[in-house]
Amino acid sequence: MKVNLVYLGDANDVLRTLPDESVDLIVTSPPYADKRKHSYGGVHPDKYVGWFLPISSELFRVLKPNGSFVLNIKEGSNGQRQTYVLKLILGMQDQGWLWIEEYIWRKTTCMPGKWQNRFRDGWERCLHFTKNNKFKMYQEEVMLPIGDWAKKRMSNLSKKDKSRTTSATKSGFGRNLLKWKGRARVYPDNVLTFAPSCSNRKHSAVFPKELPSWFIKLFTKEGDVVLDPFIGSGTTAIAAKELGRKYIGIEIYSPYFKLALANVKSVKKVQRDSYD
């Protein structure tokens, strides 16, 4: 299978040419309902699930059994919140997908705004799907500095802090702070904070390179294959290439396809062009 390529074409058509179970990670942000009409035509919210499920069926086929699929998506509002994302999740579960987690992308530089009955969205969903409960996940790759709070909190541990105790709500979750004493890094939570901007301004809806990079580090190792069936300006491929992963991109809109090719080409090449 050829990799380190961006294909021009419809995602459904190109995906059918890829072998079964050949991709380690899928990271993508498809056109949201009724968005990007000038470039992608727009998909009505009532038709969105029917439009996407054939694509997710092909994605299920090409994903390896231990791989992951991260879907960046956000429903809109037209007097009330749209429900197509929730319906899509249920439809994908019927296809066999496991909905493992929902990561929240919090946008730190979101422009202020107000509507009659709500405030401006400052976040988007990053839905994590897999084919099995056992999948590749390298949590140590995304650990964070423990933070200044630990200096004071860890300096005077109580008896309860030194053993695993049950939570007050009896939820089954507990803590043992002694295990973290002296450590420099801790695991993150599921709220990811990235500014919604990047150096490329020629695409109608780019996400920051840090977003796919975070998931690529979490779910893959060097040499793994990362697929984005809605590659846009090439952000996912750029992140994969910089991190030593192989990439496959698909883009239906010719101007963005050409932009992606130029953007990816400008990044230092770190992998060979194909694998068996």
RAQUI-V734333 format. One record per pair of residues at least 12 apart in sequence whose C-alpha atoms are under 8 Angstrom apart, sorted by the first residue. I is the first residue (numbers start at 1). GAP is how many residues later the second one is. D is the distance in whole Angstrom. If there is no record, write none. Layout:
I GAP D
I GAP D
//
This chain:
1 17 7
1 18 7
1 273 7
1 274 6
1 275 6
2 271 7
2 272 5
2 273 7
3 222 8
3 243 6
3 244 6
3 245 6
3 270 6
3 271 5
3 272 7
4 242 6
4 243 5
4 244 6
4 267 8
4 268 8
4 269 6
4 270 7
5 242 7
5 243 5
5 244 6
5 268 8
6 225 8
6 242 6
6 243 4
6 244 6
6 245 7
6 251 8
6 254 8
6 255 7
7 241 8
7 242 6
7 243 5
7 244 6
7 250 8
8 242 6
8 243 5
8 244 6
8 245 8
8 246 7
8 249 6
9 241 7
9 242 6
9 243 4
9 244 8
10 240 7
10 241 7
10 242 5
11 44 7
11 218 6
11 219 7
11 239 6
11 240 7
11 241 7
12 42 7
12 43 6
12 46 7
14 236 7
15 43 6
15 44 7
15 47 8
15 214 8
16 42 7
18 44 7
19 43 6
20 41 5
20 42 4
20 43 7
20 44 8
21 40 6
21 41 4
21 42 5
21 43 4
21 44 7
22 40 5
22 41 6
22 42 6
22 203 8
23 39 6
23 40 5
23 41 6
23 44 7
23 201 8
23 202 5
23 203 6
23 204 7
24 39 6
24 40 6
24 42 7
24 43 5
24 44 7
24 196 7
24 200 6
24 201 5
24 202 6
25 38 7
25 42 6
25 43 5
25 44 6
25 45 8
25 191 7
25 194 7
25 195 7
25 199 8
25 200 7
25 201 5
25 202 6
26 33 8
26 37 8
26 42 6
26 43 5
26 44 6
26 200 6
26 201 5
26 202 6
27 42 6
27 43 5
27 44 6
27 45 8
27 185 7
27 188 8
27 199 7
27 200 6
27 201 5
27 209 7
28 42 7
28 43 6
28 44 6
28 199 8
28 200 5
28 201 7
28 202 6
28 203 7
28 208 8
29 42 6
29 43 5
29 44 6
29 201 6
30 42 7
30 43 7
30 200 6
31 12 8
32 41 7
32 42 7
32 43 7
33 12 5
33 15 6
33 42 7
33 43 8
36 168 7
39 214 7
40 213 7
45 37 7
45 39 6
46 38 7
48 36 7
49 35 7
49 36 8
49 38 7
49 39 5
49 42 7
52 36 8
53 35 8
53 38 7
53 39 7
56 36 7
57 38 7
60 37 8
60 71 7
65 65 8
65 66 6
65 67 7
65 70 7
66 64 8
66 65 7
66 66 7
66 68 6
66 69 4
66 70 6
67 63 6
67 64 7
67 68 6
67 69 6
67 152 8
68 60 7
68 61 6
68 62 5
68 63 8
68 67 7
68 68 8
68 151 7
69 58 8
69 59 6
69 60 5
69 61 6
70 56 6
70 57 5
70 58 5
70 59 6
70 145 8
71 54 8
71 55 5
71 56 5
71 57 7
71 58 8
72 52 7
72 53 6
72 54 4
72 55 6
73 12 8
73 51 6
73 52 5
73 53 6
73 54 8
74 50 5
74 51 6
79 38 8
96 35 7
97 32 6
97 33 6
97 34 5
98 31 5
98 32 5
98 33 6
98 34 7
98 35 8
99 28 7
99 29 6
99 30 5
99 31 7
100 27 8
100 28 6
100 29 6
100 30 7
101 26 6
101 27 5
101 28 7
102 23 7
102 24 6
102 25 5
102 26 6
102 88 7
103 22 6
103 23 5
103 24 6
103 25 7
103 87 5
103 88 6
103 89 7
104 19 7
104 20 6
104 21 5
104 22 6
104 86 6
104 87 5
104 88 6
105 18 5
105 19 5
105 20 6
105 21 7
105 86 6
105 87 5
105 88 6
105 89 7
106 16 6
106 17 4
106 18 7
106 85 7
106 86 6
106 87 5
106 88 6
106 89 8
107 15 5
107 16 6
107 86 6
107 87 6
107 88 5
107 89 6
108 14 8
108 85 7
108 86 6
108 87 5
108 88 7
109 86 5
109 87 7
110 12 6
110 85 8
110 86 7
136 83 6
136 84 7
137 81 6
137 82 5
137 83 7
138 79 7
138 80 5
138 81 6
138 82 7
139 48 7
139 79 6
140 47 7
140 78 8
141 76 6
141 77 6
142 45 7
142 46 7
142 72 7
142 75 7
142 76 6
143 42 6
143 43 5
143 44 5
143 45 6
144 41 5
144 42 5
144 43 6
144 44 6
145 39 6
145 40 4
145 41 6
146 37 7
146 38 6
146 39 5
146 40 5
154 23 8
154 24 8
154 27 6
157 20 8
157 21 8
160 16 8
161 14 7
161 15 6
161 16 5
161 17 6
162 14 6
162 15 6
162 16 5
162 17 8
163 12 7
163 13 5
163 14 8
163 15 7
164 12 5
194 14 7
194 16 7
194 17 7
195 13 7
196 12 6
200 33 8
202 31 8
203 29 7
203 30 6
203 53 7
206 26 8
206 27 7
206 29 8
207 28 7
208 27 7
209 26 6
209 27 7
209 29 8
209 30 6
210 29 8
212 23 8
212 24 6
212 27 7
213 23 8
213 26 5
213 27 7
213 30 8
216 23 8
216 24 7
217 26 8
221 24 7
222 21 7
222 22 5
222 23 5
223 21 6
223 22 5
223 23 6
223 48 8
224 21 5
224 22 6
225 20 6
225 21 5
225 22 5
225 23 7
226 14 7
226 19 7
226 20 6
226 21 5
226 22 6
227 20 6
227 21 5
227 22 6
228 19 8
228 20 6
228 21 5
228 22 6
229 19 8
229 20 6
229 21 5
229 22 7
230 19 7
230 20 6
230 21 5
230 22 8
231 18 5
231 19 6
231 20 6
231 29 7
232 19 6
232 24 6
232 25 7
232 28 7
233 23 6
233 24 7
233 26 6
233 27 4
233 30 7
234 15 7
234 25 8
234 26 4
234 27 7
234 29 6
234 30 6
235 25 8
237 12 7
237 27 7
238 25 7
238 26 5
238 29 7
241 26 7
241 27 8
241 28 7
241 29 6
241 30 7
242 25 7
242 26 7
242 27 8
242 28 7
244 26 6
244 27 6
245 26 7
246 25 7
//
